[in-house]
Amino acid sequence: MNNAKPVAVRCFSSGTGGMERSAVRLAGFLSSIADVTLVCKRGSFTEDLYSSEHGDYRCESISFVSRIFSPSMLINARKILARHNICNVIFFGASELKTLYFAFLGRELNLVVWHGTTKSRPKHDFIHRLVYSRVNYHVAISNHLKNNVKKIVPPTENVEFRVIYPSFRIEAGSASAGQPGPDDKLRLVHIGRVADGKGQIDAVQACAPLFSAGIDFRLDLVGPAGDDAYSRELKTVIENSGYAGHIRLTGFVDDPSSYLERADIFLFPSFGEGMPNAFIEALHYGIPCLAYANTVFPEFISMGFHVTLAADRDKTDLADKLMTLAGQMTLEKQTSIANAGLAREYFDVQREMADWREILI
């Protein structure tokens, strides 16, 4: 099969979250079928990730101050296009598109905009109509996001909207059937950056009925602190819960899969996910999963996965659903085992590669 023409994966964000990791992952992923250049902000987390994890592709970084309009970004981005004969541009983020519109003028490019988070403000003004008129594909990582993007971006001619699910190379055994683990402790885990909207506080508070019922449990909150104010609030909630000894704030870990291997329930009451990696990993392990019925989570049910959803941001319903799961662990684990095989089908490496081949020139 023929390789794609040279690709630039562009992410100029100064953040330290999932979008930046996704950009680096995609650059490495596509390097097996194309000459790939990762383009990012100099000194950014994205550049640091490349330095520590890079594969068979290059990284070009650009210094700039303004994300709204930057002559430095414009000039250097245009030089990089020429230097590496770029034909495909996959753009992560949106703030810099106004600058890059001018960097792209006069070049025959296949422009793809990647979408990984829910957006709330429509972009239908003249400037955005002009900028987005240059886009060939909008690629979202879930149907929920694709529908969201269609409402947000201005309608333009000849643009296509696609869903490309990210793939995972996970060799996971299924969760053990039966009641809670060998120490008779119900093992709960949440994996995610400790930040407002990720649901750690809701997860802690949902455990109150377990404690009141005398059910021995442990909740591991795995992930780095990403919001100081929220982290302080979370610690206060844990200290005042009455069952602080059952909660562990583990912080960042290199291999969260070890927690999934031991977990009885993946508790993930997040508020604003596009397609959460941690949730997908939990599905690969065949673990009963509990989340709120918001954003992408109902989509998992339509895909055929067995997951339990509480009413959106309803902490009482979340606690009730958790109690129900705890009371029927044998059935829940046996039913959830099928999620592992289905996850391998949906999030297969060859399937993702085929989807990208369809839109790259």
C-alpha positions in Angstrom: 0.0 0.0 0.0 1.4 3.4 -1.0 2.5 5.8 1.8 0.9 9.2 2.3 2.7 12.4 1.2 4.6 14.4 3.9 2.5 15.3 7.0 2.8 18.1 9.5 1.1 17.6 12.9 0.7 21.1 14.4 0.0 21.8 18.0 0.9 25.3 19.4 -0.8 24.9 22.7 1.0 25.8 25.9 -1.1 23.3 27.9 -0.1 20.0 29.5 -3.1 17.8 28.9 -4.7 15.3 26.5 -4.6 17.4 23.3 -0.8 17.8 23.5 -0.3 14.1 24.2 -2.7 13.2 21.4 -0.7 15.3 18.9 2.6 13.6 19.8 0.9 10.2 19.7 -0.5 10.8 16.3 2.8 12.1 14.9 4.4 8.9 16.0 1.5 6.8 14.8 1.5 8.2 11.3 5.3 8.1 11.0 5.0 4.5 9.8 3.2 5.6 6.6 4.5 9.1 6.0 7.3 11.5 6.6 6.0 13.4 9.6 7.0 16.7 11.2 5.6 17.6 14.6 5.3 21.5 14.8 4.9 23.0 18.2 5.7 26.0 20.4 9.3 26.3 21.6 9.6 25.3 25.2 6.2 23.7 25.4 5.0 20.5 27.0 4.5 19.1 23.5 8.2 19.7 22.7 9.2 18.0 26.0 7.0 15.0 25.1 8.8 14.7 21.8 12.2 14.9 23.5 11.3 12.0 25.8 9.1 9.8 23.6 9.9 10.6 20.0 9.9 8.0 17.4 10.7 8.0 13.7 9.7 11.6 12.9 11.1 15.1 13.5 10.1 18.1 15.6 10.2 21.7 14.6 9.5 24.3 17.3 8.5 28.0 16.8 8.9 30.9 19.3 5.9 33.3 19.4 4.0 35.4 21.9 0.5 35.9 20.6 -1.8 33.0 19.7 -4.2 35.4 18.0 -1.9 36.7 15.3 1.9 36.1 15.2 4.1 37.2 12.3 6.8 34.9 13.7 4.5 31.9 13.6 3.3 32.8 10.1 6.9 33.1 8.7 8.3 30.1 10.4 5.3 27.9 9.7 5.5 28.7 6.0 9.2 27.9 6.0 8.6 24.5 7.5 6.0 23.7 4.9 8.5 24.4 2.1 11.5 22.8 3.8 9.7 19.4 4.2 7.4 19.6 1.2 4.4 19.2 3.4 1.2 18.2 1.7 -1.0 17.2 4.7 -1.5 19.4 7.7 -3.3 18.0 10.8 -4.0 20.9 13.2 -4.7 20.5 16.9 -6.4 23.5 18.5 -8.1 26.5 16.9 -6.7 29.8 18.3 -3.8 29.9 15.8 -5.7 29.1 12.6 -6.1 32.8 11.8 -2.4 33.2 11.5 -1.9 29.9 9.8 -4.5 30.7 7.2 -2.0 33.2 5.7 0.8 30.7 6.1 -1.2 28.3 3.9 -2.0 30.8 1.1 -0.8 29.8 -2.3 0.0 26.2 -1.3 -2.0 23.1 -2.2 -2.5 21.5 1.2 -4.9 18.9 2.6 -5.9 20.7 5.8 -7.4 18.5 8.6 -8.6 20.0 11.9 -8.6 17.5 14.8 -11.2 17.9 17.6 -10.9 16.2 21.0 -13.0 18.4 23.3 -16.5 19.7 23.4 -16.8 23.4 22.3 -19.6 25.8 23.4 -19.2 29.0 21.4 -20.2 29.0 17.7 -17.6 30.4 15.3 -19.8 31.8 12.5 -18.4 35.3 12.1 -16.8 36.5 8.9 -13.2 35.8 10.0 -13.9 32.3 11.1 -15.9 31.6 7.8 -12.8 32.7 5.9 -10.4 30.7 8.0 -12.5 27.5 8.0 -13.1 27.7 4.3 -9.6 26.4 3.9 -10.3 23.2 5.8 -10.8 19.9 4.0 -11.7 17.6 6.9 -12.9 18.0 10.5 -11.9 14.9 12.4 -13.5 14.2 15.7 -12.6 11.3 18.1 -16.3 10.5 18.8 -19.7 10.9 17.2 -20.6 13.2 20.1 -17.8 15.5 19.1 -18.6 15.3 15.4 -22.1 16.5 16.1 -20.8 19.2 18.4 -18.3 20.4 15.7 -21.0 20.6 13.1 -22.9 23.1 15.3 -19.8 25.2 16.2 -17.8 25.7 12.9 -19.3 27.7 10.1 -20.8 25.8 7.2 -18.4 25.7 4.3 -18.4 24.0 0.9 -16.7 20.7 0.3 -15.7 20.0 3.9 -16.1 16.6 5.3 -16.8 15.5 8.9 -15.2 12.3 10.0 -15.0 10.2 13.2 -11.6 8.5 13.8 -11.5 6.6 17.1 -8.0 6.5 18.6 -6.4 3.1 18.8 -4.8 1.4 21.7 -2.1 -1.3 21.9 -3.3 -3.0 25.1 -2.7 -6.6 25.9 -5.1 -6.9 28.8 -6.6 -9.9 30.6 -10.2 -9.6 31.6 -11.2 -8.7 35.1 -11.6 -11.6 37.5 -15.2 -12.8 37.9 -16.6 -13.0 41.4 -17.1 -10.9 44.5 -14.5 -8.3 45.6 -10.8 -9.3 45.5 -9.0 -11.8 47.7 -8.9 -9.5 50.7 -12.7 -9.0 50.4 -12.1 -5.3 49.7 -14.1 -3.6 47.0 -11.5 -2.0 44.7 -12.5 1.2 43.0 -10.3 3.3 40.7 -10.5 6.7 39.0 -7.8 7.7 36.6 -7.4 11.2 35.4 -5.9 14.6 36.0 -7.0 16.1 39.3 -8.9 19.1 37.9 -12.4 20.6 38.0 -14.7 18.6 35.8 -12.8 15.3 36.1 -15.1 14.1 38.8 -12.8 13.1 41.7 -14.9 14.8 44.3 -18.1 13.2 43.0 -16.4 9.8 43.1 -15.4 10.3 46.8 -18.8 11.4 47.8 -20.5 8.5 46.0 -18.7 6.2 48.4 -20.6 7.4 51.4 -23.4 4.7 51.2 -20.7 2.0 50.9 -19.2 3.2 54.1 -22.6 3.5 55.8 -23.5 -0.1 54.7 -20.2 -1.5 56.2 -18.8 -2.4 52.8 -15.0 -2.5 53.0 -13.7 -0.6 50.0 -10.7 1.4 48.7 -10.9 4.2 46.1 -7.6 4.9 44.3 -7.5 8.4 42.6 -4.7 8.1 40.1 -3.4 11.1 38.2 -1.4 14.3 38.5 -2.6 17.4 40.1 -3.7 19.9 37.4 -5.7 22.4 39.3 -4.4 23.7 42.7 -7.8 25.0 43.9 -9.6 21.8 43.0 -6.9 19.7 44.5 -7.2 21.6 47.8 -11.0 21.2 47.7 -10.7 17.5 47.0 -8.4 17.0 50.0 -10.8 18.8 52.2 -13.7 16.6 51.0 -11.7 13.5 51.7 -10.6 14.6 55.2 -14.2 15.5 56.1 -15.8 12.4 54.6 -15.4 10.1 57.6 -13.8 7.5 55.5 -10.5 9.1 54.5 -8.7 5.9 55.3 -10.5 4.3 52.4 -9.3 6.9 49.8 -5.8 7.1 48.3 -4.6 10.0 46.3 -1.7 8.3 44.4 -0.7 11.2 42.1 1.0 10.5 38.8 2.0 7.0 38.0 4.0 5.7 35.0 1.8 2.6 34.6 -1.9 3.1 35.6 -2.7 -0.3 34.0 -1.6 -2.0 37.3 -4.5 -0.3 39.0 -6.9 -1.4 36.3 -5.7 -5.0 36.6 -6.8 -5.1 40.3 -9.9 -3.0 40.0 -13.5 -4.2 40.6 -15.1 -1.0 39.4 -13.9 1.9 37.2 -15.6 5.0 38.7 -15.4 7.9 36.3 -18.0 10.7 36.9 -16.4 13.2 34.6 -18.3 16.2 33.2 -16.8 17.0 29.7 -15.0 14.2 28.0 -14.6 13.9 24.2 -13.3 10.3 24.2 -11.6 9.5 27.5 -8.5 7.3 27.2 -8.7 6.0 30.7 -12.3 4.9 30.2 -11.3 3.1 27.0 -8.5 1.4 28.8 -10.9 0.2 31.5 -13.1 -1.3 28.8 -10.1 -3.2 27.5 -9.8 -4.8 30.9 -13.4 -5.9 31.1 -14.1 -3.9 34.3 -17.6 -2.7 35.3 -17.6 1.0 34.5 -19.7 3.8 36.0 -20.0 7.3 34.7 -22.5 10.1 34.2 -24.9 10.1 31.2 -23.2 13.1 29.6 -21.1 14.0 26.5 -19.7 10.8 25.0 -20.7 8.2 27.6 -24.1 7.3 26.1 -22.3 6.7 22.8 -20.5 3.7 24.4 -23.8 2.1 25.1 -24.9 2.7 21.4 -21.6 1.0 20.4 -22.7 -2.1 22.3 -20.6 -1.7 25.5 -22.1 -2.7 28.9 -21.6 0.4 31.1 -23.6 1.9 33.9 -24.6 5.6 33.6 -26.0 7.8 36.4 -28.1 10.9 35.6 -25.8 13.7 34.7 -24.2 15.3 37.7 -26.7 13.7 40.0 -24.5 12.6 43.0 -27.4 10.8 44.6 -28.1 8.6 41.6 -24.3 8.1 41.2 -24.1 6.8 44.8 -27.2 4.6 44.2 -25.8 3.1 41.0 -22.5 2.4 42.8 -24.3 0.6 45.6 -26.2 -1.5 43.0 -23.0 -2.5 41.3 -21.4 -3.4 44.6 -24.3 -5.6 45.4 -24.1 -7.7 42.2 -20.4 -7.8 41.4 -20.4 -11.4 40.1 -23.1 -10.5 37.4 -21.5 -7.2 36.6 -18.1 -8.7 36.0 -19.4 -11.5 33.9 -21.4 -9.1 31.8 -18.5 -6.6 31.4 -15.9 -9.2 30.3 -17.4 -8.9 26.7 -16.3 -5.2 26.7 -12.7 -6.3 26.3 -13.2 -7.9 22.9 -15.5 -5.1 21.7 -12.9 -2.5 22.7 -10.2 -4.3 20.7 -12.4 -4.1 17.6 -13.4 -0.4 17.9 -10.0 0.8 19.0 -7.9 -1.4 16.7 -4.6 0.0 15.4 -5.1 -1.2 11.8 -8.6 0.3 11.8 -7.3 3.7 12.8 -4.6 3.6 10.3 -7.0 2.7 7.5 -9.2 5.7 8.5 -6.3 8.1 8.3 -5.2 6.7 5.0 -8.6 7.5 3.6 -8.2 11.2 4.2 -4.4 11.8 3.7 -3.2 12.5 0.2 
